[in-house]
Amino acid sequence: MAALTGLERVSGTAARPAVWRWAVLLVAAAYFLIPLGASLWYTVYTPATGVSLSAYGELLSAEGFLRSLALSLGLAAATIVLVLLLALPAMLAVRLFAPGLRPVMEVLCTLPLVVPPITFVAGIGTSLRTGAEVLAPTPFWATLIAMQDPAFPVVLVLAYVVLVLPFVYRSLDAGLRTMDVRTLVEAARNLGASWPYVLFRVIVPNLRSALASASFLTLALVLGEYTVASLLGYEPFAVWIVTVSGSKGQLSVAVSILSLFLIWLLLLAVSSAFGKDAVSKEKRK
């Protein structure tokens, strides 16, 4: 009887954490799914016509939808490439040749988190106006004007690189901590590999998960960024959604839900791809 009582106590204490885990999971699911479900219902139901998918059918024909979406995706792609080309070699150089500068680099890379976006964009606007006046007599004036082309504003790419730098740095730093960078680089260099070969054929394959994480954080930030683009006078996807919401609220919510599901699908696809890649590596071992 004593043994049975002890077993009952152990099973009871083991069941309590499981109950709490399920309770927390249900509360979190309700917190995220109820607003999403309400937004979805708002886009498909109107008292006059009932349930209808007309809001989603209007997306492709809505003025500015494809243009703003293509602009945001192009800005995101350019930002991902530029920030990775800047951050990864710099982090490798500091880790290999100047480890004492790692705290300084960490502070510099995370500094954009403490600068309010409104202050940041005010500085950009002032710099562009002053730069146009100073560079007017020089050939660089045309370059400065070309950087502000509404068709593809390079100035937004540079601004987004600064905004996403803290997140990219954290993702890459976490990936670099999981590998012995110095040993891999020294082994490759001793075998005659060039620095570009070391970077793209030795380091990058071992950082696929970190690179994917940094890329999708950048994609999410660029697709949802509003303040900088709006105050500088451009209309990427987030600004277009806010503009449309003034006249077509149902359409703007439908666009937001569609973009959210698109990002989720991309994340699931990349996670699945990296999961299969990891499984295949384990099988080869």
C-alpha positions as CSV (number, residue, x, y, z in Angstrom):
1,M,0.0,0.0,0.0
2,A,2.8,2.4,0.9
3,A,4.5,1.6,-2.5
4,L,1.2,2.3,-4.3
5,T,0.7,5.6,-2.4
6,G,4.2,6.6,-3.4
7,L,3.6,5.8,-7.1
8,E,0.3,7.8,-7.0
9,R,2.2,10.8,-5.5
10,V,4.9,10.6,-8.2
11,S,2.4,10.3,-11.0
12,G,0.3,13.2,-9.6
13,T,3.4,15.5,-9.4
14,A,4.4,14.5,-12.9
15,A,0.9,15.3,-14.2
16,R,0.8,18.8,-12.8
17,P,3.6,20.3,-15.0
18,A,2.0,18.7,-18.0
19,V,-1.4,20.4,-17.1
20,W,0.3,23.7,-16.7
21,R,2.2,23.4,-20.0
22,W,-1.1,22.7,-21.8
23,A,-2.8,25.6,-20.0
24,V,0.0,28.0,-21.0
25,L,-0.1,26.7,-24.6
26,L,-3.8,27.2,-24.8
27,V,-3.7,30.7,-23.4
28,A,-0.9,31.6,-25.9
29,A,-2.8,30.1,-28.8
30,A,-5.9,32.0,-27.9
31,Y,-3.9,35.2,-27.5
32,F,-2.5,34.9,-31.1
33,L,-5.3,33.1,-32.9
34,I,-8.4,35.0,-31.7
35,P,-7.3,38.4,-33.1
36,L,-6.2,36.7,-36.3
37,G,-9.5,34.8,-36.6
38,A,-11.4,38.1,-36.0
39,S,-9.4,39.8,-38.7
40,L,-10.0,37.0,-41.1
41,W,-13.8,37.0,-40.4
42,Y,-13.8,40.8,-40.9
43,T,-12.3,40.3,-44.4
44,V,-14.8,37.6,-45.5
45,Y,-18.1,38.8,-44.0
46,T,-20.2,41.9,-44.5
47,P,-23.8,42.3,-43.2
48,A,-25.0,43.2,-46.7
49,T,-23.6,40.3,-48.7
50,G,-22.7,37.7,-46.1
51,V,-19.6,35.6,-46.5
52,S,-17.6,36.6,-49.5
53,L,-14.0,36.4,-50.7
54,S,-14.3,39.6,-52.8
55,A,-11.8,41.4,-50.7
56,Y,-9.1,38.9,-51.6
57,G,-10.2,39.0,-55.3
58,E,-9.7,42.7,-55.4
59,L,-6.0,42.4,-54.3
60,L,-4.5,41.7,-57.8
61,S,-6.5,44.5,-59.4
62,A,-6.0,47.0,-56.5
63,E,-4.0,50.1,-57.6
64,G,-0.4,50.0,-56.3
65,F,-0.6,46.5,-54.8
66,L,1.8,44.7,-57.1
67,R,4.1,47.7,-57.4
68,S,4.4,48.3,-53.7
69,L,4.8,44.6,-53.0
70,A,7.5,44.2,-55.7
71,L,9.3,47.3,-54.3
72,S,9.3,45.9,-50.8
73,L,10.6,42.5,-51.9
74,G,13.3,44.2,-54.0
75,L,14.3,46.4,-51.0
76,A,14.3,43.3,-48.7
77,A,16.5,41.3,-51.1
78,A,19.0,44.2,-51.5
79,T,19.1,44.8,-47.8
80,I,19.7,41.1,-47.0
81,V,22.6,40.9,-49.5
82,L,24.2,44.2,-48.4
83,V,23.9,43.6,-44.6
84,L,25.3,40.1,-44.9
85,L,28.2,41.2,-47.1
86,L,29.0,43.9,-44.5
87,A,28.4,42.1,-41.2
88,L,29.8,38.6,-41.8
89,P,33.3,39.5,-43.1
90,A,33.6,42.1,-40.4
91,M,32.6,39.7,-37.6
92,L,35.0,37.1,-38.9
93,A,37.9,39.6,-39.1
94,V,37.2,40.7,-35.5
95,R,36.9,37.1,-34.3
96,L,40.1,36.0,-36.0
97,F,42.5,39.0,-35.8
98,A,41.1,41.4,-33.1
99,P,39.1,39.5,-30.4
100,G,39.5,42.4,-28.0
101,L,37.3,44.5,-30.3
102,R,34.3,42.2,-30.0
103,P,32.7,44.3,-27.2
104,V,33.1,47.4,-29.2
105,M,31.6,45.8,-32.3
106,E,28.7,44.5,-30.3
107,V,27.9,47.9,-28.9
108,L,28.2,49.5,-32.4
109,C,25.9,46.9,-34.0
110,T,23.3,47.1,-31.3
111,L,23.3,50.9,-31.1
112,P,20.4,51.3,-33.6
113,L,18.1,49.7,-31.0
114,V,18.4,52.8,-28.7
115,V,17.9,55.4,-31.5
116,P,14.2,56.2,-32.1
117,P,13.2,55.7,-35.8
118,I,11.8,59.3,-35.9
119,T,15.1,60.6,-34.8
120,F,16.9,58.4,-37.3
121,V,14.8,59.4,-40.3
122,A,15.1,63.1,-39.3
123,G,18.8,62.8,-39.5
124,I,18.6,61.1,-42.9
125,G,16.3,63.8,-44.2
126,T,18.7,66.5,-43.0
127,S,21.7,64.8,-44.5
128,L,20.0,64.4,-47.9
129,R,19.0,68.1,-48.0
130,T,22.5,69.2,-46.9
131,G,24.2,66.8,-49.2
132,A,22.2,68.0,-52.2
133,E,23.3,71.6,-51.5
134,V,26.9,70.8,-50.9
135,L,27.3,68.3,-53.8
136,A,25.4,70.4,-56.3
137,P,28.5,71.7,-58.1
138,T,30.1,68.3,-58.2
139,P,29.4,65.1,-60.2
140,F,28.3,63.3,-57.0
141,W,25.0,65.3,-57.1
142,A,23.6,63.1,-59.8
143,T,24.5,60.0,-57.7
144,L,22.8,61.4,-54.6
145,I,19.6,62.1,-56.7
146,A,19.7,58.6,-58.2
147,M,19.9,57.1,-54.7
148,Q,16.5,58.7,-54.0
149,D,14.7,57.4,-57.2
150,P,11.2,56.4,-56.1
151,A,11.3,53.4,-58.5
152,F,14.0,51.9,-56.3
153,P,15.2,54.2,-53.4
154,V,18.7,53.1,-52.5
155,V,18.6,55.4,-49.5
156,L,15.9,53.1,-48.0
157,V,18.2,50.1,-48.5
158,L,21.0,51.9,-46.5
159,A,18.5,52.9,-43.8
160,Y,17.2,49.4,-43.5
161,V,20.7,48.0,-43.2
162,V,21.2,50.1,-40.1
163,L,17.9,49.1,-38.7
164,V,18.4,45.4,-39.1
165,L,22.0,45.3,-38.1
166,P,21.3,44.4,-34.4
167,F,19.2,41.4,-35.4
168,V,21.6,40.2,-38.0
169,Y,24.5,40.6,-35.6
170,R,22.8,38.5,-33.0
171,S,21.9,35.8,-35.4
172,L,25.3,35.5,-36.9
173,D,27.0,35.7,-33.6
174,A,24.9,32.8,-32.3
175,G,25.9,30.8,-35.3
176,L,29.6,31.6,-35.1
177,R,29.6,30.6,-31.4
178,T,28.6,27.0,-32.4
179,M,31.6,26.4,-34.6
180,D,35.4,26.6,-34.2
181,V,36.0,29.4,-36.7
182,R,39.8,29.7,-36.1
183,T,40.4,26.0,-36.6
184,L,38.3,25.8,-39.8
185,V,40.0,28.9,-41.3
186,E,43.5,27.8,-40.4
187,A,42.9,24.3,-41.9
188,A,41.5,25.8,-45.1
189,R,44.3,28.3,-45.4
190,N,47.0,25.7,-44.8
191,L,45.5,23.7,-47.7
192,G,45.9,26.6,-50.0
193,A,42.3,28.0,-50.0
194,S,41.9,31.7,-50.8
195,W,39.9,34.0,-48.5
196,P,36.9,34.1,-50.7
197,Y,36.9,30.3,-50.9
198,V,37.2,30.1,-47.1
199,L,34.3,32.5,-46.7
200,F,31.9,31.0,-49.2
201,R,32.8,27.3,-49.2
202,V,33.9,26.8,-45.5
203,I,32.2,29.3,-43.3
204,V,28.9,30.0,-45.1
205,P,27.8,26.3,-45.3
206,N,28.2,26.0,-41.5
207,L,26.2,29.1,-41.0
208,R,23.1,28.2,-43.0
209,S,20.7,28.3,-40.1
210,A,22.1,31.6,-38.8
211,L,22.0,33.1,-42.3
212,A,18.4,32.0,-42.8
213,S,17.4,33.5,-39.5
214,A,19.1,36.8,-40.2
215,S,17.5,36.9,-43.7
216,F,14.0,36.3,-42.5
217,L,14.3,38.8,-39.7
218,T,15.4,41.3,-42.3
219,L,12.5,40.3,-44.6
220,A,10.0,40.7,-41.8
221,L,11.4,44.1,-40.8
222,V,11.5,45.5,-44.3
223,L,8.0,44.3,-45.2
224,G,6.6,45.9,-42.0
225,E,8.6,49.1,-41.8
226,Y,6.5,52.2,-42.1
227,T,8.1,55.2,-40.3
228,V,11.3,55.7,-42.4
229,A,9.6,55.1,-45.7
230,S,6.6,57.2,-45.0
231,L,8.5,60.2,-43.7
232,L,11.0,60.1,-46.6
233,G,8.0,60.1,-49.1
234,Y,8.2,56.6,-50.5
235,E,5.4,54.0,-50.8
236,P,6.5,50.4,-50.2
237,F,4.1,47.7,-49.1
238,A,3.6,48.8,-45.4
239,V,2.9,52.5,-46.5
240,W,0.5,51.3,-49.2
241,I,-1.5,49.3,-46.7
242,V,-1.9,52.3,-44.4
243,T,-2.9,54.5,-47.4
244,V,-5.5,52.0,-48.6
245,S,-6.9,51.5,-45.1
246,G,-8.2,55.0,-45.1
247,S,-10.7,54.2,-47.9
248,K,-10.8,50.3,-48.1
249,G,-10.4,49.0,-44.6
250,Q,-11.5,45.4,-45.5
251,L,-8.9,45.3,-48.3
252,S,-6.1,46.5,-46.2
253,V,-6.8,43.9,-43.5
254,A,-6.9,41.2,-46.2
255,V,-3.5,42.3,-47.5
256,S,-2.1,42.2,-44.0
257,I,-3.4,38.6,-43.4
258,L,-2.1,37.5,-46.9
259,S,1.4,38.9,-46.2
260,L,1.4,37.3,-42.8
261,F,0.6,33.9,-44.2
262,L,3.1,34.4,-47.0
263,I,5.9,35.0,-44.5
264,W,4.8,32.0,-42.4
265,L,4.9,29.8,-45.5
266,L,8.4,31.0,-46.3
267,L,9.6,30.3,-42.8
268,L,8.1,26.8,-42.8
269,A,9.7,26.1,-46.2
270,V,13.1,27.2,-45.1
271,S,12.8,25.4,-41.7
272,S,11.8,22.2,-43.6
273,A,14.7,22.6,-46.0
274,F,17.3,23.0,-43.3
275,G,15.8,20.2,-41.3
276,K,16.1,17.8,-44.3
277,D,19.7,19.1,-44.8
278,A,20.6,18.4,-41.2
279,V,19.0,14.9,-41.4
280,S,21.0,14.1,-44.6
281,K,24.2,15.2,-42.9
282,E,23.6,12.9,-39.9
283,K,22.9,10.0,-42.3
284,R,26.1,10.6,-44.1
285,K,28.0,10.6,-40.9
